[in-house]
Amino acid sequence: MLLAVIVGCEIAFWVVLAAGLVARYPLRRPRLGAALLFCVPLVDLVLLVATVLDLRRGAVANAGHGLAAAYLGFSVAFGHSMVRWADQRFAHRFAGGPPPVKPPRHGWARARHEWREWGKGLLGWAVACALLGAAIRYVDDPERTRELGNWIQKLTVAIVIWLVAFPVWETIFPRRPKS
């Protein structure tokens, strides 16, 4: 059931985001668009409440609970930039706005970009791990929360791999412009 809520929240995120952007640009209703975009984080709140209620009813934590925490953490960290990304594209397409900003392709600018993105990822990791830790404390039953501890380990491995594969790699071996 929780996986269905996660999928539903992901779909709802994009539907509410699209509705806000359609209202803002093609329909030229900026207040309605802003109100809809303001509702995007409410989707995350629905997922948080569903996860807490499921654990409160005595569910044994599973991959769905871990995925929900990861989704919420990375939504907090990347949600604003995803909305900005979509907004730039809608403004360009429907309101004559400037072309969307593209990330740098090479050199130190690319390395700085990778460090910024990894920093957002680190924030997502921290929020997800805090949620997982709070759930472990809330349930207070090691047998029911073993999977949540495993998710903390998995997320930690992922953030370390990301660190080495992107920002550190781009800093040590920056891409060069094609001549």
C-alpha positions as a printed NumPy array, in Angstrom:
array([[  0.   ,   0.   ,   0.   ],
       [  2.778,   2.455,   0.886],
       [  4.435,   1.947,  -2.504],
       [  1.158,   2.962,  -4.142],
       [  1.133,   6.13 ,  -2.018],
       [  4.721,   6.878,  -3.076],
       [  3.844,   6.418,  -6.756],
       [  0.707,   8.501,  -6.276],
       [  2.696,  11.276,  -4.607],
       [  5.259,  11.294,  -7.413],
       [  2.464,  11.574,  -9.979],
       [  0.721,  14.23 ,  -7.875],
       [  3.979,  16.223,  -7.632],
       [  4.221,  16.465, -11.428],
       [  0.483,  17.062, -11.907],
       [  0.382,  19.909,  -9.365],
       [  3.608,  21.351, -10.79 ],
       [  2.252,  21.193, -14.354],
       [ -1.084,  22.689, -13.265],
       [  0.707,  25.58 , -11.583],
       [  2.839,  26.255, -14.634],
       [ -0.093,  25.961, -17.051],
       [ -2.062,  28.412, -14.912],
       [  0.909,  30.763, -14.721],
       [  1.851,  30.844, -18.399],
       [ -0.684,  29.62 , -21.   ],
       [ -3.705,  30.65 , -18.904],
       [ -2.002,  33.88 , -17.687],
       [ -3.261,  33.472, -14.149],
       [ -0.091,  34.123, -12.121],
       [ -1.825,  34.152,  -8.726],
       [ -3.506,  30.818,  -9.352],
       [ -0.211,  29.453, -10.683],
       [  1.645,  30.642,  -7.583],
       [ -1.011,  29.111,  -5.319],
       [ -0.75 ,  25.768,  -7.12 ],
       [  3.045,  25.84 ,  -6.999],
       [  2.808,  26.622,  -3.29 ],
       [  0.82 ,  23.362,  -2.932],
       [  3.619,  21.206,  -4.374],
       [  5.196,  20.578,  -0.918],
       [  1.807,  19.446,   0.412],
       [  2.267,  16.292,  -1.656],
       [  5.293,  15.491,   0.506],
       [  3.243,  16.096,   3.622],
       [  0.699,  13.501,   2.435],
       [  3.489,  10.938,   2.031],
       [  4.945,  11.74 ,   5.455],
       [  1.556,  11.344,   7.141],
       [  0.858,   8.069,   5.299],
       [  4.23 ,   6.651,   6.335],
       [  3.822,   7.649,   9.981],
       [  0.292,   6.221,  10.107],
       [  1.471,   2.948,   8.594],
       [  4.227,   2.586,  11.196],
       [  1.875,   3.682,  13.965],
       [ -0.541,   0.885,  13.048],
       [  2.235,  -1.613,  13.763],
       [  3.629,  -2.262,  10.295],
       [  7.081,  -3.786,  10.061],
       [  9.28 ,  -1.294,   8.25 ],
       [ 10.09 ,  -2.409,   4.733],
       [ 11.695,  -1.007,   1.601],
       [  8.65 ,   1.208,   1.049],
       [  9.222,   3.041,   4.318],
       [ 12.875,   3.557,   3.468],
       [ 11.989,   4.72 ,  -0.03 ],
       [  9.447,   7.167,   1.41 ],
       [ 12.122,   8.717,   3.645],
       [ 14.561,   8.94 ,   0.726],
       [ 11.864,  10.461,  -1.491],
       [ 11.016,  13.063,   1.154],
       [ 14.656,  13.92 ,   1.831],
       [ 15.556,  14.39 ,  -1.798],
       [ 12.306,  16.213,  -2.489],
       [ 13.232,  18.733,   0.204],
       [ 16.725,  19.114,  -1.254],
       [ 15.896,  19.16 ,  -4.97 ],
       [ 12.228,  20.203,  -5.058],
       [ 12.898,  23.932,  -5.418],
       [ 15.448,  23.447,  -8.192],
       [ 13.092,  21.045, -10.004],
       [ 10.324,  23.644,  -9.876],
       [ 12.771,  26.307, -11.12 ],
       [ 13.938,  23.948, -13.922],
       [ 10.368,  23.378, -15.086],
       [  9.462,  27.059, -14.678],
       [ 12.349,  28.16 , -16.936],
       [ 11.23 ,  25.776, -19.66 ],
       [  7.566,  26.798, -19.429],
       [  8.452,  30.501, -19.39 ],
       [ 10.622,  30.042, -22.483],
       [  8.019,  27.991, -24.341],
       [  4.81 ,  29.82 , -23.381],
       [  5.784,  33.325, -22.256],
       [  8.708,  34.288, -24.471],
       [ 11.154,  33.987, -21.6  ],
       [ 14.873,  33.53 , -22.092],
       [ 16.241,  30.095, -22.99 ],
       [ 16.674,  27.808, -19.972],
       [ 19.997,  28.01 , -18.176],
       [ 22.184,  25.011, -18.955],
       [ 24.784,  23.692, -16.529],
       [ 28.4  ,  24.367, -17.44 ],
       [ 29.982,  21.661, -19.558],
       [ 33.627,  21.845, -18.57 ],
       [ 36.354,  23.357, -16.431],
       [ 36.085,  24.711, -12.928],
       [ 32.576,  25.963, -13.565],
       [ 31.502,  22.348, -14.131],
       [ 33.296,  21.251, -10.952],
       [ 31.543,  23.998,  -8.937],
       [ 28.214,  22.898, -10.414],
       [ 28.89 ,  19.284,  -9.384],
       [ 29.821,  20.37 ,  -5.844],
       [ 26.586,  22.415,  -5.584],
       [ 24.483,  19.486,  -6.792],
       [ 26.262,  17.122,  -4.428],
       [ 25.637,  19.599,  -1.608],
       [ 21.928,  19.383,  -2.367],
       [ 22.266,  15.607,  -2.408],
       [ 23.995,  15.766,   0.971],
       [ 21.073,  17.797,   2.312],
       [ 18.667,  15.178,   0.914],
       [ 20.737,  12.431,   2.539],
       [ 20.692,  14.27 ,   5.879],
       [ 16.927,  14.825,   5.805],
       [ 16.264,  11.22 ,   4.753],
       [ 18.567,   9.852,   7.462],
       [ 16.974,  12.143,  10.057],
       [ 13.524,  10.851,   9.065],
       [ 14.749,   7.253,   9.178],
       [ 16.357,   7.841,  12.582],
       [ 13.196,   9.497,  13.882],
       [ 11.124,   6.531,  12.667],
       [ 13.502,   4.099,  14.365],
       [ 13.149,   6.016,  17.635],
       [  9.399,   6.412,  17.223],
       [  8.767,   2.701,  16.665],
       [ 11.398,   1.716,  19.262],
       [ 11.467,  -1.923,  18.171],
       [ 14.683,  -3.132,  16.494],
       [ 12.907,  -6.074,  14.878],
       [ 10.375,  -3.796,  13.174],
       [ 12.895,  -1.156,  12.093],
       [ 15.879,  -3.188,  10.878],
       [ 15.129,  -2.224,   7.249],
       [ 15.254,   1.481,   8.131],
       [ 18.798,   1.095,   9.459],
       [ 19.696,  -0.692,   6.224],
       [ 18.379,   2.296,   4.276],
       [ 20.655,   4.639,   6.202],
       [ 23.606,   2.48 ,   5.151],
       [ 22.456,   2.33 ,   1.508],
       [ 21.937,   6.077,   1.304],
       [ 25.341,   6.693,   2.881],
       [ 27.054,   4.441,   0.33 ],
       [ 25.182,   6.209,  -2.488],
       [ 26.158,   9.714,  -1.324],
       [ 29.831,   8.677,  -0.987],
       [ 29.818,   7.157,  -4.495],
       [ 28.233,  10.351,  -5.825],
       [ 30.929,  12.414,  -4.061],
       [ 33.773,  10.473,  -5.662],
       [ 32.21 ,   9.959,  -9.093],
       [ 31.171,  13.533,  -9.736],
       [ 32.459,  16.498,  -7.692],
       [ 35.797,  14.958,  -6.687],
       [ 36.348,  13.508, -10.172],
       [ 35.465,  16.82 , -11.882],
       [ 37.772,  18.683,  -9.496],
       [ 40.76 ,  16.386, -10.075],
       [ 40.123,  15.695, -13.772],
       [ 38.13 ,  18.678, -15.088],
       [ 36.632,  18.255, -18.537],
       [ 38.293,  20.328, -21.211],
       [ 36.436,  22.139, -23.968],
       [ 36.48 ,  20.367, -27.305],
       [ 38.773,  22.146, -29.712]])
